[in-house]
Amino acid sequence: MNNVPYAKQIKLIIFDVDGVLTEGHIIFGQDGEALKAFHCQDGMGISLAHKAGLKTAIITGRESQIVHRRATELKIGDIHQGAADKVIALHSLMKKHSLPLEQIAYVGDDINDLSVMVQVGLPCAVANAVPEVKAVAKYIATRQGGNGAVRDIIEYILKSQNVWDKIISEYMVSDRFMITQ
């Protein structure tokens, strides 16, 4: 699936949460709190996106303090929780960041993501997305939601923008830890 022209112009990546940043399992603790597990490689991918100058956001239909905490840890710029209509949140982000739809990517997994996916420049799906979502995706991750799919998509975008090698090389060299022989 060669959609490099779409990926080259991306400036904002928006993520759904359940089934994208998590495996989609919602576990309730004894006190009724919902528990969610996030993949550390997805977190590193989001950090790499920021290092490359990309903006990130979340649009999710559910509300969760855990999502807010994780998004804050990862410095995700915009968090839209409880979004009954995800398109309203999308247009709010477009306006806030003065971006056209062509410069926005969205990562989804289920039919409630379709209304946003059909509008953005780079609709992306996780490997275990429903067939309807995969049908509109211009890029489908090789990994499942909650298991590195977000990292896969970010790598694809950064490689398409020819910044991946530069970012990785910065991690290989650090003056503080240089070993001399």
Sequence and secondary structure as in RCSB ss.txt:
>XXXX:A:sequence
MNNVPYAKQIKLIIFDVDGVLTEGHIIFGQDGEALKAFHCQDGMGISLAHKAGLKTAIITGRESQIVHRRATELK
IGDIHQGAADKVIALHSLMKKHSLPLEQIAYVGDDINDLSVMVQVGLPCAVANAVPEVKAVAKYIATRQGGNGAV
RDIIEYILKSQNVWDKIISEYMVSDRFMITQ
>XXXX:A:secstr
   HHHHHT  EEEE STTTTS S  EE TTS EE    HHHHHHHHHHHHTT EEEEE SS  HHHHHHHHHTT
 SEEE S SSHHHHHHHHHHHHT  GGGEEEEE SGGGHHHHTTSSEEEE TT  HHHHHH SEE SS TTTTHH
HHHHHHHHHHTT HHHHHHHHH  GGG    
